[in-house]
Amino acid sequence: MNKHLQKLLFVGLLWLANLAFAQAQGTVSGKVLGQKDKQPVDYASIAIKKLAADSAVVGTTSTSASGNFSIPNIAAGKYRLYVVFLGLKTINRDFELTAAKPSINFGELLMEDTGVTLKGVEIKGETPPVVVKKDTLEINASTLKVKENSVVEDLLKKVPGVEVSKDGTVTTQGETIKRVKVDGKDFMGNDPLLATRNLPADMVDKIQIIDDMSEQSKFSGVDDGNREKILNIVTKNGVKNKGYIGNNTVGYGTDDRYDVNINVNRFDNAQQLSLIGQFNNINKQNFGGGIGGGGGRGMMFGGGGNGQPQPGITTTNAAGVNFADTYDDGTQFNASYFFNKTSLFNTNTTNSQNFIGNNVVSNNSDLESTTDRLNHRLNFMIDTKLDSATSIRIQPNISYTDNSSNSMSNYFRNNSVGNAVGSQNLVTGSTAPSVNNNLLLRRKFLRRGRTLSLNISTNINDSDADTYNKNPETLTAPGGAVIKTQNLNQLNDNNVSSFNNTARLVYTEPLSKTLSMEFNFQNGYIYDNRDRKVYDFNILTQQYDVINTTFSNNFENTTWTNALGFSLNKNEKKYNWNIGVAGQLTNRKNYNLSTDVLFKQNFINITPSAQFRYNFSNTKRLRVDYNGRTNQPSIDQIQPIVDNTNNLTVPIGNPDLKPSFSNNLRVFYNNFDFASYRTLFIGAVITQTFNDFGNSQREITTGANAGKIENRVVNVDGNYSANIFGTLGLPIIKGNKLNFQIDGALSNSKGTNITATGLENVTKNIGIRNGYKLVSNMDKLDLIAGVSGRWDHGTYTIGETTNFYTFSPNIDISYLFPGNIRLQTDATFNKLTGRGAGFNTSFTQVNGYISRQFFKNKGTFKLSVYDLFNENVGISRTASANSIVDQNFNVLKRYFMFSFTYALNSIGGMQTQGRQGQGGGFRMGRPGGM
């Protein structure tokens, strides 16, 4: 009886507890409408945050198709409701739930038609940490904490699902960021590094990651599949209102190391003006297109970034200016000019193996080189209306590059023919002017959804290069007999002219409110001419005046493509899809002017495409993209002439090449939990290629190139690549203060070459990558710590198998002590195994600094050290189709530097104090709010 009574009492207590819990939990509900038309706003983001000190998010949801929302299980307390929708003014309401009033219904909430647009980005009111809408993920920068004098790149390292490599490449959701906009305007052309590594974090209000369509697709409303990931940096309202902001640094160190950075940005509502300057010899390149692999950020390239150290020592001088404005009539104008002059000193030891059928050709070389590059870039863009229904967008880009290099190498090559010992001195000078223009003419008709647009893209690229090639070599048979002795001394004069024009005409017709059809026609014209003349050195005249007809050739290629297609496009509230097909006719004419031989080819291809997007909710979405594409061979691949400037391989083109055709499938799924800051992203990219461009390889046994490998370009089948990747972000401390991130990837690929006997030489590669990372967002403590590893496995037809491993734990930690003193260190341990003999290594690189802020936190004095233990080394292994290459190269070693940074920060015409380790932006709202 007592047992039954105990059970009954236990059940009763549970029932009372559940009843009490149910009474203590309430529901917050309402309906969101547009103020102008009183129509429901579907997929608006709803968030509830405590008004307590921790301001934690306690519930999130999105509105239904009828505009309704409901968030249950909200405990008694004081809260703030946020209603956010891109393009509408944010709503926030404070409320309180009590035992007497556990629930609240806000009724109709009207959203004003102001706020965010991509053409003129303006954000008013308060927002939750993350907002997702259609193709845009928006992160509130005030939730990301970075050190003083940080740049946009430092903010990106704190964003879940975003990876920043040592060379500055930004990837998210399996795709690389190709462009950066500031307040919806292009910044410095198509070089994202000029924005991410120069613009200060202080100016950023929000970061938008956009899956951007082409300008023609955005106008027509029909996705043509030409999407790219871009960043849009939304600046703070105070910055927009006549604000000046920028970080300027000067530093000098041991071994005559120096570093000067200039960055000044002026904003006046829609007008932007930026000045960038950079002068250093510490491998620091805050821009793309330089030499030396893009470069790190010099002293501080820790923070969990991945990638190989930069080869060589680079001296950089660069400066640029960017201007953008939107005028009263809606006309947009952008212009930028950038100049850079870089010099790279490089030493390199290489051990390579090439698998030719059942034979292995090995090559060992030591190289020392100096390369200088001068580059000018000029970009314009104007977008304006010709009348109420017609607009035009013109975007020309002009660049000029002047390269010069001097390299000296000694090598030993072994193959079935014998052993070759030689040296090579290459002195090259080249110039490459380039003019590109994109013109888009758009017209809308009276019927909604009916459009006509014409996009014309034109590229003119020329180059003129002279290469002096001195290459003495002795080839001996396995028994020791001398096969040949050469003393090559030649001048290679290469002139290349290229013209490429593509015109795409698109007409869209609405079939219903949600269904439309697109008709498109695309015409392409490509003309390439390469005139290569090789002169032998004349001992009698001491000039290069004896033409060598074996290596000289004048060749031109003309390709016409015409494609006619159509597509159907369906847009629903929960999903959209697009399916299309085009027929393409290719006419190609190859003309060998040196031999007066004309060769014509005609091809017909069907190019299908399909896209599907499904929104399970405002935080969960699926995207599937497929397209079939043709790829034309380049003139390098079709010109039938031997190039003898490489001491290991002799490439030769093939005018009989067919275009390749690839099937490309991409699948992406993401899930963002705003309340807990939990993120999940999974993706896959699969490519299968028919008539891919491979090499027919053979060992040359006779003639001037005996002992080398001939690579003749041929069409091959069976090549594919598959990549599966994912990222999981988990909160450790509430409020985004400490996050744990897990990422992994699996890759598989197959490459095919052909031997001289017609046998396939197949390479199969498998790679597995895994990483774990802790990221903090705290006021004084800044932490990024993680560990990553990679295993690469390769198999080759001849039976060769490779396994090499990379293991890299790292930590970047700093703390702001009283008196505005910051102590920082970052350390990376690298263990490389499975390489060739002499290329396995392990080393630890430690950098650090101590700094103090002065002048109301506007000035920062810093004493820093790079590579404290002087252990930095450069090691790399590359496994590609039928070859393995191990390299050991020189890298930047230990130095100390003393520097001063001044943070220019004038917001809205008023001088403000610098930050004390705060990150990302102003705290929004009253204390206890956002």
Secondary structure, 3 states (H helix, E strand, C coil): CHHHHHHHHHHHHHHHHHHHHHHHEEEEEEEEEECCCCCECCCCEEEEEECCCCCCEEEEEECCCCCEEEEEEEECEEEEEEEECCCCCCEEEEEEECCCCCCEEEEEEEECCCCCCCCCCCCCCCCCCEEEECCEEEEEHHHCCCCCCCEHHHHHCCCCCEEECCCCCEEECCEEEEEEEECCEECCCCCCHHHHCCCEHHHEEEEEEEEECCHHHHHHCCCCCCCEEEEEEEECHHHHCCEEEEEEEEEEEHHHCEEEEEEEEEEECCEEEEEEEEEECCCECCCCCCCCCCCEECCCCCCCCCCCCCCCEEEEEEEEEEEEEECCCCCEEEEEEEEEEEEEEEEEEEEEEEEECCEEEEEEEEEEEEEEEEEEEEEEEEEEECCCCEEEEEEEEEEEEEEEEEEEEEEEEECCCCEEEEEEEEEEEEEEEEEEEEEEEEEECCCCCCEEEEEEEEEEEEEEEEEEEEEEEEEECCCCCEEEEEEEEEEEEEEEEEEEEEEEEEEEEECCCCEEEEEEEEEEEEEEEEEEEEEEEECCCCEEEEECCCCCEEEEEEEEEEEEEEEEEEECCCEEEEEEEEEEEEEEEEEECCCCEEEEEEEEEEEEEEEEEEECCCCEEEEEEEEEEEECCCHHHHCCCECCCCCCEEEECCCCCCCEEEEEEEEEEEEEECCCCEEEEEEEEEEEEECEEEEEEEECCCCCCCCCEEEEEEEECCEEEEEEEEEEEEEEECCCCEEEEEEEEEEEEEEEEEECCCCEEEEEEEEEEEEEEEEECCCCEEEEEEEEEEEEEEEECCCCEEEEEEEEEEEEEEEEECCCEEEEEEEEEEEEECCCCCCCEEEEEEEEEEEEEECCCCEEEEEEEECCCCCCCEEEEEEECCEEEEEEECCCCCEEEEEEEEEEEEECCEECCCCCCCCCCCCCCCCCCC
